Every structure is written in structure tokens, then in C-alpha cells.
């Protein structure tokens, strides 16, 4: 059984499709890492991602689950980014921390639990 981080984009959808056509049992996993609705009061890009990921999962014929990592992202990625930025760190990159703490940390732990 293989879990694929399914964002609704082409890369993750093709990866899920290739695994399924190779005979694997595949489940798509959509991560929520940021709560944009609190900032905008309206539709956030995650809602679009949700629709896109659900459509991709339906087209491929795999189940889709969602996990909420908003708190983990805030504490493990965003707060350290702000500290580094305000501390004068040269070009802090939150994507590196997201990969380490969320994608290969919290998501991996969720999928292997």
C-alpha cells in the first residue's frame, strides 16, 4: 500500500497514476499546512487544491484522505522562518523546513502510523 502526497497538481497525480497502473494499492493524501481563510475571510487556495486533488483522485480511481498540519507548520516552519528573517539571516527558506518537518516528518509519520 502506497501513500502519495496528492496536491492536485500534475506531478503528484501522474505519480499516483503510475503507481496504480503498476499494481500498487494507492491512497492520495492531501495536506493542509496553512489556514488562509483566517487571513482573507473567504475562499483560500487550499479549497482549490482540495477540489483539484479530489478530481485527480476520482479520475485515477483512488481514495483521498486529508490531514491537517496547520499547527505543525506554524510551529516548525513559520515561526522559525520569522525568527531567522527578523534576526537578519541571509535569505531564510521556509520550503527547506517544510520538507524536513512536514513532508518528511509529520506526513511520513502519519502515513506509517
Secondary structure by P-SEA (a helix, b strand, c coil): cccccccccaaaaaaaaaaaaaccbbbbbbbbccccccccccccaaaaaaaaaaaaaaaabbbbbbbbaaaaaaaccaaaaaaaaaaccccccaaaaaaacccccaaaaaaac
